[in-house]
Amino acid sequence: MKVKKLTSIDFLAQRAGFQESRLVFSFFESHSKARRAFLADMSQKGWQIDSRYGRFYLAGQFDFDQKTLTITNLLVEAAAEFTWKQLLAVTESFARSRFVAAVLWQLPHRTPLAEWFIQQGYQVLPQGYQRVLAYQTALVLGGGGAHGAYQIGVWQALQERGITFEWITGTSVGALNGALILMNDVEAAVDLWANISSEQVLHYPLASVRAQTLR
């Protein structure tokens, strides 16, 4: 899946695929009205999603305080072939890539649609249909000596955003940082990298450079 944030320089109105795009759910009264609304909102909250099922145009508002993606419009090009369940999988994958906690489809309440959303694990709210997303996230830490210093800053940023992970894996200095992260002591990790020297990071035992060890 490829995702592109759309801007005013993307001439969607001139694309044949967009001109023939259609609504999937009843966000608006007609396909043409939905297309006009998408063009008006595009630079603020328009996304193009290319999936194995086809191309979608999604208007969505991220609320990072509530950690929610609210979907307000969704169009699909005519050539796309998908089921509603596959469509949900694409949009939820998009939401997970932004680490939001929930997806909210801002749709009017209609009995058949509500029943279907409930079957897919959604809750009926006054403003639409919402599902809390489950994550299984791994933190992968590469090696590279002193380059590992930035990883502690990344860890701090993840903590500030409330992003958690179930697995940690690392190579070389990444394994060292992984151990520090498992200790869950930010101050100790920052202190280590603030005071470590290049010689300590790049130090090799004398035995490793002796000719007889190279066999």
RAKADA-V905799 format. One record per residue. N is the residue number from 0. RES is the residue in one small letter. PSI is psi in whole degrees, 0 to 359 (NA if undefined). Layout:
N:RES:PSI / N:RES:PSI
This chain:
0:m:134 / 1:k:136 / 2:v:136 / 3:k:128 / 4:k:123 / 5:l:147 / 6:t:179 / 7:s:342 / 8:i:356 / 9:d:110 / 10:f:69 / 11:l:323 / 12:a:340 / 13:q:358 / 14:r:130 / 15:a:319 / 16:g:319 / 17:f:320 / 18:q:331 / 19:e:3 / 20:s:157 / 21:r:158 / 22:l:146 / 23:v:310 / 24:f:168 / 25:s:63 / 26:f:326 / 27:f:174 / 28:e:337 / 29:s:162 / 30:h:318 / 31:s:321 / 32:k:322 / 33:a:320 / 34:r:317 / 35:r:318 / 36:a:321 / 37:f:317 / 38:l:323 / 39:a:326 / 40:d:356 / 41:m:312 / 42:s:337 / 43:q:319 / 44:k:33 / 45:g:135 / 46:w:143 / 47:q:125 / 48:i:118 / 49:d:114 / 50:s:177 / 51:r:348 / 52:y:346 / 53:g:190 / 54:r:132 / 55:f:151 / 56:y:114 / 57:l:130 / 58:a:117 / 59:g:142 / 60:q:123 / 61:f:127 / 62:d:99 / 63:f:343 / 64:d:315 / 65:q:352 / 66:k:50 / 67:t:140 / 68:l:118 / 69:t:118 / 70:i:123 / 71:t:352 / 72:n:146 / 73:l:121 / 74:l:153 / 75:v:139 / 76:e:152 / 77:a:330 / 78:a:349 / 79:a:144 / 80:e:119 / 81:f:165 / 82:t:164 / 83:w:323 / 84:k:320 / 85:q:324 / 86:l:317 / 87:l:320 / 88:a:320 / 89:v:311 / 90:t:324 / 91:e:325 / 92:s:319 / 93:f:316 / 94:a:319 / 95:r:328 / 96:s:343 / 97:r:6 / 98:f:39 / 99:v:159 / 100:a:337 / 101:a:155 / 102:v:132 / 103:l:119 / 104:w:113 / 105:q:84 / 106:l:152 / 107:p:150 / 108:h:120 / 109:r:134 / 110:t:307 / 111:p:319 / 112:l:318 / 113:a:317 / 114:e:320 / 115:w:316 / 116:f:320 / 117:i:319 / 118:q:333 / 119:q:7 / 120:g:16 / 121:y:155 / 122:q:146 / 123:v:117 / 124:l:164 / 125:p:326 / 126:q:1 / 127:g:218 / 128:y:126 / 129:q:143 / 130:r:133 / 131:v:130 / 132:l:142 / 133:a:140 / 134:y:147 / 135:q:95 / 136:t:138 / 137:a:144 / 138:l:118 / 139:v:120 / 140:l:121 / 141:g:172 / 142:g:188 / 143:g:28 / 144:g:235 / 145:a:344 / 146:h:344 / 147:g:349 / 148:a:322 / 149:y:338 / 150:q:328 / 151:i:323 / 152:g:322 / 153:v:317 / 154:w:316 / 155:q:318 / 156:a:320 / 157:l:320 / 158:q:318 / 159:e:327 / 160:r:356 / 161:g:24 / 162:i:121 / 163:t:167 / 164:f:151 / 165:e:335 / 166:w:149 / 167:i:130 / 168:t:145 / 169:g:156 / 170:t:135 / 171:s:240 / 172:v:336 / 173:g:327 / 174:a:322 / 175:l:312 / 176:n:325 / 177:g:319 / 178:a:320 / 179:l:320 / 180:i:322 / 181:l:330 / 182:m:341 / 183:n:40 / 184:d:91 / 185:v:317 / 186:e:319 / 187:a:320 / 188:a:317 / 189:v:319 / 190:d:320 / 191:l:312 / 192:w:339 / 193:a:337 / 194:n:351 / 195:i:147 / 196:s:161 / 197:s:324 / 198:e:323 / 199:q:322 / 200:v:321 / 201:l:8 / 202:h:135 / 203:y:142 / 204:p:147 / 205:l:324 / 206:a:333 / 207:s:343 / 208:v:2 / 209:r:144 / 210:a:323 / 211:q:348 / 212:t:347 / 213:l:78 / 214:r:NA
